[in-house]
Protein backbone atom coordinates (compact mmCIF):
# COMPACT_ATOMS: atom_id res chain seq x y z
CA UNK A 1 0.00 0.00 0.00
CA UNK A 2 2.79 2.37 0.96
CA UNK A 3 4.70 1.58 -2.17
CA UNK A 4 1.63 2.33 -4.26
CA UNK A 5 1.27 5.75 -2.64
CA UNK A 6 4.93 6.52 -3.28
CA UNK A 7 4.48 5.63 -6.91
CA UNK A 8 1.48 7.89 -7.22
CA UNK A 9 3.36 10.76 -5.57
CA UNK A 10 6.24 10.30 -7.98
CA UNK A 11 3.82 10.29 -10.89
CA UNK A 12 2.17 13.47 -9.64
CA UNK A 13 5.55 15.16 -9.17
CA UNK A 14 6.62 14.08 -12.65
CA UNK A 15 3.41 15.45 -14.11
CA UNK A 16 3.86 18.72 -12.22
CA UNK A 17 7.46 18.97 -13.40
CA UNK A 18 6.38 18.23 -16.97
CA UNK A 19 3.70 20.91 -16.77
CA UNK A 20 6.22 23.39 -15.38
CA UNK A 21 8.65 22.53 -18.19
CA UNK A 22 5.94 22.98 -20.81
CA UNK A 23 4.87 26.27 -19.27
CA UNK A 24 8.50 27.47 -19.18
CA UNK A 25 9.10 26.44 -22.77
CA UNK A 26 5.92 28.22 -23.82
CA UNK A 27 6.89 31.31 -21.81
CA UNK A 28 10.38 31.36 -23.26
CA UNK A 29 8.96 31.03 -26.77
CA UNK A 30 6.52 33.83 -26.12
CA UNK A 31 9.27 36.05 -24.77
CA UNK A 32 11.51 35.32 -27.76
CA UNK A 33 8.65 36.04 -30.14
CA UNK A 34 7.97 39.30 -28.34
CA UNK A 35 11.62 40.30 -28.54
CA UNK A 36 11.79 39.42 -32.25
CA UNK A 37 8.64 41.40 -33.01
CA UNK A 38 9.93 44.33 -30.98
CA UNK A 39 13.23 44.21 -32.85
CA UNK A 40 11.38 44.16 -36.18
CA UNK A 41 9.27 47.12 -35.13
CA UNK A 42 12.37 48.95 -33.97
CA UNK A 43 14.12 48.27 -37.28
CA UNK A 44 11.03 49.37 -39.16
CA UNK A 45 10.96 52.63 -37.21
CA UNK A 46 14.64 53.24 -37.86
CA UNK A 47 14.13 52.42 -41.55
CA UNK A 48 11.25 54.86 -41.76
CA UNK A 49 13.30 57.50 -39.99
CA UNK A 50 16.12 56.96 -42.49
CA UNK A 51 13.67 57.21 -45.38
CA UNK A 52 12.17 60.36 -43.95
CA UNK A 53 15.62 61.87 -43.38
CA UNK A 54 16.72 60.96 -46.90
CA UNK A 55 13.54 62.33 -48.39
CA UNK A 56 13.94 65.53 -46.40
CA UNK A 57 17.57 65.84 -47.49
CA UNK A 58 16.69 65.17 -51.12
CA UNK A 59 13.81 67.61 -50.95
CA UNK A 60 16.04 70.23 -49.37
CA UNK A 61 18.77 69.66 -51.93
CA UNK A 62 16.25 69.77 -54.75
CA UNK A 63 14.79 72.96 -53.35
CA UNK A 64 18.25 74.49 -53.08
CA UNK A 65 19.01 73.53 -56.67
CA UNK A 66 15.65 74.85 -57.80
CA UNK A 67 16.21 78.07 -55.87
CA UNK A 68 19.70 78.39 -57.33
CA UNK A 69 18.40 77.77 -60.83
CA UNK A 70 15.61 80.22 -60.18
CA UNK A 71 18.09 82.81 -58.97
CA UNK A 72 20.23 82.24 -62.06
CA UNK A 73 17.29 82.49 -64.41
CA UNK A 74 15.86 85.53 -62.66
CA UNK A 75 19.17 87.30 -62.06
CA UNK A 76 18.29 90.91 -62.55
CA UNK A 77 21.84 92.22 -62.26
CA UNK A 78 21.93 94.81 -64.95
CA UNK A 79 25.17 95.23 -66.87
CA UNK A 80 26.09 98.71 -68.00
CA UNK A 81 24.28 99.56 -71.16
CA UNK A 82 26.37 99.59 -74.31
CA UNK A 83 24.87 101.32 -77.29
CA UNK A 84 25.20 99.60 -80.64
CA UNK A 85 27.76 101.20 -82.94
CA UNK A 86 26.23 103.88 -85.16
CA UNK A 87 26.47 102.72 -88.78
CA UNK A 88 25.55 106.23 -89.94
CA UNK A 89 28.22 107.95 -87.85
CA UNK A 90 30.45 108.95 -90.78
CA UNK A 91 27.61 110.45 -92.79
CA UNK A 92 26.35 112.39 -89.77
CA UNK A 93 29.78 113.84 -89.01
CA UNK A 94 30.48 114.76 -92.62
CA UNK A 95 27.12 116.47 -92.92
CA UNK A 96 27.64 118.43 -89.71
CA UNK A 97 31.22 119.55 -90.35
CA UNK A 98 33.48 118.94 -93.38
CA UNK A 99 36.49 119.13 -91.05
CA UNK A 100 35.15 116.40 -88.78
CA UNK A 101 38.52 114.64 -89.07
CA UNK A 102 40.15 117.35 -86.97
CA UNK A 103 37.68 117.18 -84.09
CA UNK A 104 36.17 114.94 -81.44
CA UNK A 105 34.04 112.41 -83.26
CA UNK A 106 31.86 111.14 -80.38
CA UNK A 107 29.43 114.03 -80.17
CA UNK A 108 27.27 112.36 -77.52
CA UNK A 109 29.73 111.57 -74.73
CA UNK A 110 32.52 113.64 -73.16
CA UNK A 111 35.98 112.14 -72.91
CA UNK A 112 36.01 109.86 -69.83
CA UNK A 113 38.47 109.76 -66.96
CA UNK A 114 39.99 106.32 -67.58
CA UNK A 115 41.61 106.29 -64.13
CA UNK A 116 38.19 105.64 -62.60
CA UNK A 117 37.96 102.19 -64.16
CA UNK A 118 39.72 98.95 -63.27
CA UNK A 119 39.56 97.41 -66.73
CA UNK A 120 39.79 99.58 -69.82
CA UNK A 121 39.58 97.97 -73.26
CA UNK A 122 39.76 99.25 -76.81
CA UNK A 123 37.82 97.54 -79.58
CA UNK A 124 38.27 98.38 -83.26
CA UNK A 125 35.43 97.34 -85.55
CA UNK A 126 36.92 97.16 -89.05
CA UNK A 127 33.50 96.67 -90.65
CA UNK A 128 32.12 99.92 -89.23
CA UNK A 129 35.49 101.73 -88.99
CA UNK A 130 34.83 102.65 -85.39
CA UNK A 131 36.84 102.39 -82.19
CA UNK A 132 34.99 101.88 -78.91
CA UNK A 133 36.46 102.32 -75.45
CA UNK A 134 34.92 100.56 -72.48
CA UNK A 135 35.57 100.82 -68.76
CA UNK A 136 34.57 97.85 -66.59
CA UNK A 137 32.24 96.73 -69.37
CA UNK A 138 30.56 100.11 -69.81
CA UNK A 139 30.70 101.89 -73.14
CA UNK A 140 32.51 105.19 -72.62
CA UNK A 141 33.39 106.43 -76.10
CA UNK A 142 32.81 105.62 -79.76
CA UNK A 143 35.30 107.16 -82.16
CA UNK A 144 35.43 107.20 -85.92
CA UNK A 145 38.61 105.53 -87.19
CA UNK A 146 40.23 104.12 -90.32
CA UNK A 147 41.94 100.77 -90.82
CA UNK A 148 43.32 99.00 -93.89
CA UNK A 149 43.65 95.59 -95.48
CA UNK A 150 46.98 95.14 -93.70
CA UNK A 151 45.59 95.97 -90.26
CA UNK A 152 46.07 92.84 -88.12
CA UNK A 153 43.05 91.22 -86.51
CA UNK A 154 43.15 89.77 -83.01
CA UNK A 155 43.96 90.78 -79.45
CA UNK A 156 46.89 93.09 -78.75
CA UNK A 157 47.98 95.60 -76.11
CA UNK A 158 49.31 99.15 -75.98
CA UNK A 159 53.12 98.98 -75.99
CA UNK A 160 55.89 101.20 -74.62
CA UNK A 161 56.65 102.78 -77.98
CA UNK A 162 54.75 106.06 -78.46
CA UNK A 163 55.36 109.70 -79.23
CA UNK A 164 54.01 113.13 -80.07
CA UNK A 165 54.81 112.85 -83.79
CA UNK A 166 56.66 110.85 -86.43
CA UNK A 167 57.46 110.87 -90.13
CA UNK A 168 58.10 107.77 -92.25
CA UNK A 169 60.07 108.78 -95.32
CA UNK A 170 59.44 105.43 -96.99
CA UNK A 171 55.68 106.00 -96.77
CA UNK A 172 55.95 109.72 -97.47
CA UNK A 173 53.77 110.62 -94.52
CA UNK A 174 53.70 110.76 -90.77
CA UNK A 175 51.27 111.44 -87.97
CA UNK A 176 50.81 112.86 -84.50
CA UNK A 177 50.04 111.34 -81.11
CA UNK A 178 51.00 107.78 -81.94
CA UNK A 179 50.93 104.70 -79.69
CA UNK A 180 52.09 101.24 -80.72
CA UNK A 181 49.87 98.18 -80.30
CA UNK A 182 51.87 95.55 -82.23
CA UNK A 183 55.45 95.03 -83.34
CA UNK A 184 56.89 97.76 -81.09
CA UNK A 185 56.24 100.60 -83.49
CA UNK A 186 55.32 98.59 -86.56
CA UNK A 187 51.54 98.97 -86.06
CA UNK A 188 50.31 102.12 -84.38
CA UNK A 189 47.25 104.20 -83.58
CA UNK A 190 47.72 107.85 -84.52
CA UNK A 191 46.12 110.94 -86.04
CA UNK A 192 45.24 111.30 -89.69
CA UNK A 193 48.45 111.60 -91.78
CA UNK A 194 50.76 114.59 -91.87
CA UNK A 195 53.35 115.64 -94.47
CA UNK A 196 57.10 116.04 -93.96
CA UNK A 197 56.60 119.51 -92.51
CA UNK A 198 54.11 118.20 -89.97
CA UNK A 199 51.05 119.66 -91.66
CA UNK A 200 47.92 117.55 -91.83
CA UNK A 201 47.13 116.21 -95.30
CA UNK A 202 43.53 117.28 -95.83
CA UNK A 203 42.78 114.73 -98.54
CA UNK A 204 43.85 111.98 -96.15
CA UNK A 205 41.86 113.47 -93.31
CA UNK A 206 38.68 113.41 -95.37
CA UNK A 207 39.08 109.64 -95.71
CA UNK A 208 38.68 109.13 -91.95
CA UNK A 209 35.96 106.55 -91.42
CA UNK A 210 36.87 104.55 -94.52
CA UNK A 211 39.14 101.55 -94.96
CA UNK A 212 42.28 102.86 -96.64
CA UNK A 213 45.32 102.83 -94.34
CA UNK A 214 48.56 100.89 -94.81
CA UNK A 215 47.91 98.94 -91.60
CA UNK A 216 47.90 101.46 -88.79
CA UNK A 217 44.72 102.86 -87.25
CA UNK A 218 43.87 106.52 -87.85
CA UNK A 219 41.85 108.74 -85.53
CA UNK A 220 40.82 112.38 -85.76
CA UNK A 221 43.40 114.87 -84.50
CA UNK A 222 41.52 115.53 -81.24
CA UNK A 223 40.69 111.86 -80.57
CA UNK A 224 44.28 110.79 -81.23
CA UNK A 225 45.60 113.45 -78.84
CA UNK A 226 43.20 112.39 -76.08
CA UNK A 227 44.02 108.70 -76.50
CA UNK A 228 47.77 109.39 -76.51
CA UNK A 229 47.50 111.40 -73.28
CA UNK A 230 45.21 109.01 -71.42
CA UNK A 231 45.69 105.38 -72.51
CA UNK A 232 48.07 103.30 -70.39
CA UNK A 233 50.63 100.71 -71.42
CA UNK A 234 49.11 97.22 -71.38
CA UNK A 235 45.56 98.33 -72.27
CA UNK A 236 44.01 95.57 -74.34
CA UNK A 237 43.21 96.30 -78.00
CA UNK A 238 40.72 94.01 -79.76
CA UNK A 239 40.60 94.32 -83.55
CA UNK A 240 37.72 92.52 -85.20
GILINNOR-V484522 format. One record per pair of residues at least 24 apart in sequence whose C-alpha atoms are under 8 Angstrom apart, sorted by the first residue. I is the first residue (numbers start at 1). J is the second residue. D is the distance in whole Angstrom. If there is no record, write none. Layout:
[[I	J	D] [I	J	D]]
This chain:
[[79	137	8] [79	138	8] [80	137	7] [80	138	5] [80	139	8] [81	138	6] [81	139	7] [82	138	6] [82	139	5] [83	139	7] [85	128	8] [85	130	8] [85	142	7] [87	128	6] [89	144	7] [90	144	7] [90	209	6] [98	206	8] [99	206	7] [100	220	8] [101	192	8] [101	205	6] [101	206	6] [101	208	6] [101	219	8] [101	220	5] [101	221	7] [102	205	8] [102	220	5] [102	221	5] [102	222	6] [103	220	6] [103	221	6] [103	222	5] [103	223	7] [104	143	8] [104	220	7] [104	221	8] [104	222	5] [104	223	6] [105	142	8] [105	143	6] [105	144	6] [105	220	7] [105	223	7] [106	141	7] [106	142	6] [106	143	6] [106	144	8] [109	140	7] [109	141	6] [110	141	8] [111	140	8] [111	141	7] [111	226	8] [112	140	6] [112	141	8] [114	230	7] [114	231	8] [120	235	6] [120	236	7] [121	235	6] [121	236	5] [121	237	6] [121	238	8] [122	235	7] [122	236	6] [122	237	5] [122	238	6] [123	237	6] [123	238	5] [123	239	6] [123	240	8] [124	237	8] [124	238	6] [124	239	5] [124	240	6] [125	239	6] [125	240	5] [126	211	8] [126	239	7] [126	240	6] [128	209	8] [129	209	5] [129	210	6] [129	211	7] [130	209	7] [143	219	8] [143	223	7] [144	208	7] [144	209	6] [144	219	7] [144	220	7] [145	208	6] [145	209	5] [145	210	8] [145	217	7] [145	218	5] [145	219	5] [145	220	7] [146	207	8] [146	208	5] [146	209	5] [146	210	5] [146	211	5] [146	212	7] [146	213	7] [146	217	6] [146	218	5] [146	219	7] [147	210	7] [147	211	5] [147	212	6] [147	213	5] [147	214	8] [147	215	6] [147	216	6] [147	217	5] [147	218	7] [148	211	5] [148	212	5] [148	213	4] [148	214	6] [148	215	5] [148	216	7] [148	217	8] [149	211	7] [149	212	7] [149	213	8] [149	214	7] [149	215	7] [150	213	8] [150	214	6] [150	215	4] [151	187	8] [151	213	8] [151	214	7] [151	215	4] [151	216	6] [151	217	8] [152	215	7] [152	239	7] [153	238	8] [153	239	5] [153	240	6] [154	238	6] [154	239	5] [154	240	6] [155	236	7] [155	237	6] [155	238	5] [155	239	6] [156	181	6] [156	182	7] [156	236	6] [156	237	5] [156	238	6] [157	181	5] [157	182	7] [157	233	7] [157	234	5] [157	235	5] [157	236	4] [157	237	5] [158	182	8] [158	231	8] [158	232	7] [158	233	5] [158	234	5] [158	235	5] [158	236	7] [158	237	7] [159	184	6] [159	233	5] [159	234	6] [160	184	7] [160	233	6] [161	185	6] [162	228	8] [167	194	8] [167	195	8] [167	196	6] [169	196	8] [172	196	7] [174	198	7] [175	200	8] [176	221	8] [176	224	8] [176	225	8] [177	224	6] [177	225	5] [177	228	5] [178	224	7] [178	228	7] [179	228	6] [181	237	7] [187	215	7] [187	216	5] [187	217	8] [188	216	5] [188	217	6] [189	216	6] [189	217	5] [189	218	6] [189	219	7] [189	224	8] [190	216	8] [190	217	6] [190	218	5] [190	219	6] [190	224	6] [191	218	5] [191	219	5] [191	220	6] [191	221	5] [191	223	8] [191	224	5] [191	225	8] [192	218	5] [192	219	6] [192	220	6] [192	221	7] [193	218	8]]
